[in-house]
Amino acid sequence: MYSPAYLEGVRLFNAGHYWHAHEQWEACWLAASGDDALFYKAIIQAAAALVKWRQGNPRGLARNWAKSRARLDALPDRYHGLDLAALRAHLDLICAGVSNTPPVLRLDPAPP
C-alpha cells in the first residue's frame, strides 16, 4: 500500500507542481531507509531538476538531474509502482533539449 504523502507527491508532480511534490516526498524520505530512502531522494532531486527546468535554468536542471539519475541508476527499473526507466529516459531528453514535454509518473495499482 502506498502512503498518502507518496500518492500526493505523485499527484502534484503530474500536475506540474514539482516543488510541492518534493515537499510531500521529503516526509517519506525522512521516514525511510535503504533503497526506499535512495528512491525518495532520487525522485525529490528529479522534481528539483524540473523546478530548475521550469525556471529556465539549464545548469540547475543538469546538476539536479545528474544527482537524481545516479541514484535512479542504482534502483530497479520499476520501484514503488513507478517506471523509473521511463522517467530516466524522459528527463535525459529534457536535459538534452530534445523534449519540452513534462514527464508523467504512471503509478501501478497498489499491491494487496
Phi and psi restraints in degrees (value plus and minus 20) as a CYANA .aco file:
   2 TYR   PHI    -106.5   -66.5
   2 TYR   PSI     123.0   163.0
   3 SER   PHI     -92.7   -52.7
   3 SER   PSI     132.4   172.4
   4 PRO   PHI     -78.2   -38.2
   4 PRO   PSI     -58.0   -18.0
   5 ALA   PHI     -85.4   -45.4
   5 ALA   PSI     -60.6   -20.6
   6 TYR   PHI     -82.4   -42.4
   6 TYR   PSI     -68.6   -28.6
   7 LEU   PHI     -82.1   -42.1
   7 LEU   PSI     -60.1   -20.1
   8 GLU   PHI     -85.8   -45.8
   8 GLU   PSI     -58.0   -18.0
   9 GLY   PHI     -81.6   -41.6
   9 GLY   PSI     -62.8   -22.8
  10 VAL   PHI     -82.4   -42.4
  10 VAL   PSI     -64.3   -24.3
  11 ARG   PHI     -81.1   -41.1
  11 ARG   PSI     -66.3   -26.3
  12 LEU   PHI     -85.1   -45.1
  12 LEU   PSI     -61.9   -21.9
  13 PHE   PHI     -78.0   -38.0
  13 PHE   PSI     -68.8   -28.8
  14 ASN   PHI     -87.0   -47.0
  14 ASN   PSI     -42.7    -2.7
  15 ALA   PHI    -105.8   -65.8
  15 ALA   PSI     -20.9    19.1
  16 GLY   PHI      65.1   105.1
  16 GLY   PSI      -9.4    30.6
  17 HIS   PHI    -115.5   -75.5
  17 HIS   PSI      49.8    89.8
  18 TYR   PHI     -84.9   -44.9
  18 TYR   PSI     -60.3   -20.3
  19 TRP   PHI     -83.9   -43.9
  19 TRP   PSI     -62.0   -22.0
  20 HIS   PHI     -89.4   -49.4
  20 HIS   PSI     -55.0   -15.0
  21 ALA   PHI     -82.0   -42.0
  21 ALA   PSI     -64.4   -24.4
  22 HIS   PHI     -74.4   -34.4
  22 HIS   PSI     -64.9   -24.9
  23 GLU   PHI     -84.2   -44.2
  23 GLU   PSI     -61.9   -21.9
  24 GLN   PHI     -82.1   -42.1
  24 GLN   PSI     -66.1   -26.1
  25 TRP   PHI     -91.3   -51.3
  25 TRP   PSI     -42.8    -2.8
  26 GLU   PHI     -82.9   -42.9
  26 GLU   PSI     -58.1   -18.1
  27 ALA   PHI     -81.8   -41.8
  27 ALA   PSI     -58.8   -18.8
  28 CYS   PHI     -86.7   -46.7
  28 CYS   PSI     -64.6   -24.6
  29 TRP   PHI     -81.1   -41.1
  29 TRP   PSI     -63.2   -23.2
  30 LEU   PHI     -84.7   -44.7
  30 LEU   PSI     -45.8    -5.8
  31 ALA   PHI    -114.1   -74.1
  31 ALA   PSI     -24.2    15.8
  32 ALA   PHI    -119.9   -79.9
  32 ALA   PSI     148.5   188.5
  33 SER   PHI    -166.3  -126.3
  33 SER   PSI     148.2   188.2
  34 GLY   PHI      39.0    79.0
  34 GLY   PSI    -159.1  -119.1
  35 ASP   PHI     -83.4   -43.4
  35 ASP   PSI     -50.2   -10.2
  36 ASP   PHI     -83.8   -43.8
  36 ASP   PSI     -63.4   -23.4
  37 ALA   PHI     -83.9   -43.9
  37 ALA   PSI     -60.8   -20.8
  38 LEU   PHI     -80.8   -40.8
  38 LEU   PSI     -64.3   -24.3
  39 PHE   PHI     -79.9   -39.9
  39 PHE   PSI     -70.5   -30.5
  40 TYR   PHI     -83.4   -43.4
  40 TYR   PSI     -61.2   -21.2
  41 LYS   PHI     -81.5   -41.5
  41 LYS   PSI     -59.8   -19.8
  42 ALA   PHI     -84.3   -44.3
  42 ALA   PSI     -65.5   -25.5
  43 ILE   PHI     -95.4   -55.4
  43 ILE   PSI     -48.7    -8.7
  44 ILE   PHI     -81.2   -41.2
  44 ILE   PSI     -65.6   -25.6
  45 GLN   PHI     -90.4   -50.4
  45 GLN   PSI     -51.6   -11.6
  46 ALA   PHI     -83.8   -43.8
  46 ALA   PSI     -62.5   -22.5
  47 ALA   PHI     -83.5   -43.5
  47 ALA   PSI     -60.8   -20.8
  48 ALA   PHI     -82.8   -42.8
  48 ALA   PSI     -58.9   -18.9
  49 ALA   PHI     -80.9   -40.9
  49 ALA   PSI     -60.1   -20.1
  50 LEU   PHI     -92.4   -52.4
  50 LEU   PSI     -48.2    -8.2
  51 VAL   PHI     -80.3   -40.3
  51 VAL   PSI     -67.0   -27.0
  52 LYS   PHI     -84.4   -44.4
  52 LYS   PSI     -58.2   -18.2
  53 TRP   PHI     -79.5   -39.5
  53 TRP   PSI     -67.8   -27.8
  54 ARG   PHI     -82.7   -42.7
  54 ARG   PSI     -50.9   -10.9
  55 GLN   PHI     -99.6   -59.6
  55 GLN   PSI     -25.2    14.8
  56 GLY   PHI      53.4    93.4
  56 GLY   PSI      11.8    51.8
  57 ASN   PHI    -130.3   -90.3
  57 ASN   PSI      67.8   107.8
  58 PRO   PHI     -84.2   -44.2
  58 PRO   PSI     -52.6   -12.6
  59 ARG   PHI     -86.2   -46.2
  59 ARG   PSI     -65.6   -25.6
  60 GLY   PHI     -83.4   -43.4
  60 GLY   PSI     -59.9   -19.9
  61 LEU   PHI     -78.4   -38.4
  61 LEU   PSI     -72.4   -32.4
  62 ALA   PHI     -83.1   -43.1
  62 ALA   PSI     -62.2   -22.2
  63 ARG   PHI     -85.5   -45.5
  63 ARG   PSI     -66.8   -26.8
  64 ASN   PHI     -87.7   -47.7
  64 ASN   PSI     -58.8   -18.8
  65 TRP   PHI     -87.5   -47.5
  65 TRP   PSI     -57.8   -17.8
  66 ALA   PHI     -80.0   -40.0
  66 ALA   PSI     -61.7   -21.7
  67 LYS   PHI     -86.4   -46.4
  67 LYS   PSI     -65.4   -25.4
  68 SER   PHI     -83.2   -43.2
  68 SER   PSI     -66.6   -26.6
  69 ARG   PHI     -82.4   -42.4
  69 ARG   PSI     -59.7   -19.7
  70 ALA   PHI     -79.6   -39.6
  70 ALA   PSI     -59.3   -19.3
  71 ARG   PHI     -92.4   -52.4
  71 ARG   PSI     -63.4   -23.4
  72 LEU   PHI     -81.7   -41.7
  72 LEU   PSI     -55.8   -15.8
  73 ASP   PHI     -83.4   -43.4
  73 ASP   PSI     -43.7    -3.7
  74 ALA   PHI    -105.1   -65.1
  74 ALA   PSI     -22.4    17.6
  75 LEU   PHI    -131.2   -91.2
  75 LEU   PSI     140.1   180.1
  76 PRO   PHI     -81.4   -41.4
  76 PRO   PSI     142.9   182.9
  77 ASP   PHI     -85.0   -45.0
  77 ASP   PSI     -44.6    -4.6
  78 ARG   PHI    -143.1  -103.1
  78 ARG   PSI     109.9   149.9
  79 TYR   PHI    -170.4  -130.4
  79 TYR   PSI     115.3   155.3
  80 HIS   PHI      27.4    67.4
  80 HIS   PSI      20.0    60.0
  81 GLY   PHI      60.3   100.3
  81 GLY   PSI     -16.4    23.6
  82 LEU   PHI    -128.1   -88.1
  82 LEU   PSI     124.9   164.9
  83 ASP   PHI    -104.3   -64.3
  83 ASP   PSI      72.1   112.1
  84 LEU   PHI     -91.1   -51.1
  84 LEU   PSI     -48.4    -8.4
  85 ALA   PHI     -83.4   -43.4
  85 ALA   PSI     -62.4   -22.4
  86 ALA   PHI     -86.1   -46.1
  86 ALA   PSI     -60.2   -20.2
  87 LEU   PHI     -82.7   -42.7
  87 LEU   PSI     -65.9   -25.9
  88 ARG   PHI     -78.5   -38.5
  88 ARG   PSI     -68.1   -28.1
  89 ALA   PHI     -81.5   -41.5
  89 ALA   PSI     -63.0   -23.0
  90 HIS   PHI     -87.4   -47.4
  90 HIS   PSI     -64.6   -24.6
  91 LEU   PHI     -89.6   -49.6
  91 LEU   PSI     -50.3   -10.3
  92 ASP   PHI     -80.3   -40.3
  92 ASP   PSI     -62.2   -22.2
  93 LEU   PHI     -85.9   -45.9
  93 LEU   PSI     -59.9   -19.9
  94 ILE   PHI     -82.9   -42.9
  94 ILE   PSI     -66.0   -26.0
  95 CYS   PHI     -83.1   -43.1
  95 CYS   PSI     -53.9   -13.9
  96 ALA   PHI     -98.9   -58.9
  96 ALA   PSI     -25.8    14.2
  97 GLY   PHI      58.0    98.0
  97 GLY   PSI      -5.4    34.6
  98 VAL   PHI    -107.2   -67.2
  98 VAL   PSI     -46.4    -6.4
  99 SER   PHI    -146.0  -106.0
  99 SER   PSI     119.7   159.7
 100 ASN   PHI    -135.0   -95.0
 100 ASN   PSI      -7.5    32.5
 101 THR   PHI    -114.1   -74.1
 101 THR   PSI     107.1   147.1
 102 PRO   PHI     -87.3   -47.3
 102 PRO   PSI     126.1   166.1
 103 PRO   PHI     -91.4   -51.4
 103 PRO   PSI     135.4   175.4
 104 VAL   PHI    -143.2  -103.2
 104 VAL   PSI     109.6   149.6
 105 LEU   PHI    -107.7   -67.7
 105 LEU   PSI      98.2   138.2
 106 ARG   PHI    -120.8   -80.8
 106 ARG   PSI      97.1   137.1
 107 LEU   PHI    -117.0   -77.0
 107 LEU   PSI     106.3   146.3
 108 ASP   PHI     -84.1   -44.1
 108 ASP   PSI     134.6   174.6
 109 PRO   PHI     -77.4   -37.4
 109 PRO   PSI     126.7   166.7
 110 ALA   PHI     -83.3   -43.3
 110 ALA   PSI     119.1   159.1
 111 PRO   PHI     -86.2   -46.2
 111 PRO   PSI     133.0   173.0
